[in-house]
Amino acid sequence: MEVIATVLPGVLLVRPRVYRDDRGWFVEAWGRDPYRAHPGLPRDFVQDNLSCSRPGVLRGLHYQHPNGQGKLIQALRGAILDVAVDIRRGSPHFGRHVAVPLAADDPTRLYVPPGFAHGFLVVGDAEALVGYKCTTGYSPGDEGVVRWDDPDLGIAWPLAGPPLLSPRDADAPRLADVPADRLPPFDGTTPRAAPDR
């Protein structure tokens, strides 16, 4: 597989090798050894999630702190614009984001490490099935959300009209209004996966 750095250190594109012939294609969806061989990718995932969303649905921007959660995201059906935002207090990239299109006809995934908020918008006319592997389990007491249209973030969501939002996402605060103790700190290093156990 190919691992490609984005403009945000620690946020990585993962492109598995695709084997194509006249029948279609085959790809190894995940393998422990290739991930353990790359220092920026997690060695272990503990939870798999699926999300099915109608066209125009926007989910995010979500994060967990202090029980941070890394996510490996892939569009299994349909297409999304996937977004990661650095929300680590003191980070030189604080408030910056990366936006990556992901679609079912391309097995590329995006790895979003702990310390980043994550969200996506369903694009096109079809519903999207999104799968993501998580480095830690869901922790309701640690969940946080940042407003999807925070003007300080400058995310160019490709919207034709208002997105379909959950009440929590619609009422989310701007990043500047999130209390400092609810944001993960920057420790001076590139986000890494948990060490081998």
Salt bridges, closest charged atoms under 4 A:
ASP21 OD2 - ARG23 NH2 2.53
ASP33 OD1 - ARG32 NE 3.41
ASP44 OD1 - ARG36 NH2 3.36
ASP48 OD1 - LYS133 NZ 3.06
ASP82 OD1 - HIS118 NE2 2.60
ASP86 OD2 - ARG88 NH2 2.68
GLU127 OE2 - ARG77 NH2 2.63
GLU143 OE1 - ARG168 NH1 3.15
ASP149 OD1 - ARG147 NE 2.67
ASP150 OD1 - ARG174 NE 3.62
ASP152 OD2 - ARG174 NH2 2.92
ASP169 OD1 - HIS62 NE2 2.74
ASP196 OD1 - ARG43 NE 3.78
